[in-house]
Amino acid sequence: MKEFKNVPGILRTSFDEVYLMRLLPTKSHKPSDTLFQDLRVLIAEARQDVARQVNSTLVLLYWRVGQRIRQDILKEKRADYGEQIVATLSQQLTKEFGEGWSRYNLSRMMRFTECFPDEQIVATLSQQLGWSHFKEIIPLDDDLKRDFYAEMCRVERWSVRTLRQKISGMLFVFGYTTRSALCSMR
């Protein structure tokens, strides 16, 4: 289990770790150990739920921040004005809320809303994909690729590492081309 950065007491556990906690014995093997094991699992599952909820909330926050900034910049329709807004906001947000609000990150949040314009879709995806997943998907140059990888992450429950491997291995090109070829044969 890994502790969440900057969130004391919240541990990140995988579903496998929760399952293994049920199977792994502790130092003693008394009948009361069953109660202890059950409580361990309940606590680990609750922590997992909290971590998932925190991550989902952060993803939606970043989407809403990007959306709000984009609305203000698009209203003015001037690129130089937009850069000034982002630079100023970055300084103000960093001063009040700490790191994580750099110009680069704010720009990424704005790009996030461009790539995924529907808040409902983001809300649904954020139940299973973390911000780290989205950070890997956002730079992709094609809507179809982004949708493909987001859906594969959701369905297959890919880790960020697996997602990176699939993107660098060009799964989209091979998977999509093969699927298209099979569909055209029918």
Secondary structure by P-SEA (a helix, b strand, c coil): cccccccccbbbbcaaaaaaaacccccccccaaaaaaaaaaaaaaaaaaaaaaaaaaaaaaaaaaaaaaaaaaaaaccaaaaaaaaaaaaaaaaacccccccaaaaaaaaaaaaacccaaaaaaaaccccaaaaaaaaacccaaaaaaaaaaaaaacccaaaaaaaaaaaaaaaaaaaaaaaaaac
